[in-house]
Amino acid sequence: MEGKEQLDRARERIIETIAQNIDLYGVTPSAGRLYGMMYFHNEPITLDEMKEELGMSKTSMSTSVRSLSDLKMVERVWKKGVRKDLYQVQEDWYQSFIDLFSTKWKSAISMHIHSIQKSLSELKQLVSDDNASEEIKELAKIDIEKLEYILQYYTWLDRLIESFESHEIFSLVPKERE
C-alpha cells in the first residue's frame, strides 16, 4: 500500500510522545502506548487485538485499560454480535483533561482544607491559652494569617475547578475552531 510506511511512522511518533508524557495522568508509558494505538485504531478493539498489536501480555493490557478507563480516557462499548469486551478511546481530550484535573485537584483540595481547618482550630486554641507564652501566641497569630491566606487560595482553586466542570472556562479560553 503506497504511503503506509510514512503513515505508520507519523503515527508511531505521536504514540511514543503520548507514552512519554502520559505520566502527567499518573499512568505508565505502556498504557500511553496503548492509548495512542487505540486512538489511531478508529474502531473499538478487544483485549486480544490489543495484545496482538502491541505484543504485551493480556494481564498488562487489562491493567492498562483499567487505568485508562478510571481516567475516563477509554470506555467499554457494546457491538451487536461481539461477545468479547470492546474498548475505544474517549476522543474528547478537553473533557478527559477536565475529568483528570478535577478529580486530582478536588482530592488535593479536600486534604489540604481538612489539614488547614484542624491546624487553625489548634492555633486559635493556643492563642487563647493563658499558659502559652506571648512569643508563642504571636507566632500562632502569624501562622493563622498564613493559613487563612492558603484557605483563600484553595477556595479560589475550587472555583477554578468549577469553571472547568461547568465548561465556563471555554468562554474565557475558547477551544480552537474545528
Secondary structure, DSSP 8 states (H G I E B T S, - for coil): -TTHHHHHHHHHHHHHHHHHHGGGGT--HHHHHHHHHHHHH-S-EEHHHHHHHH---HHHHHHHHHHHHHTTSEEEE--TT--S-EEEE---HHHHHHHHHHHHHHHHHHHHHHHHHHHHHHHHHHHT-TTS-HHHHHHHHHHHHHHHHHHHHHHHHHHHHHHHHTTTHHHHS-----
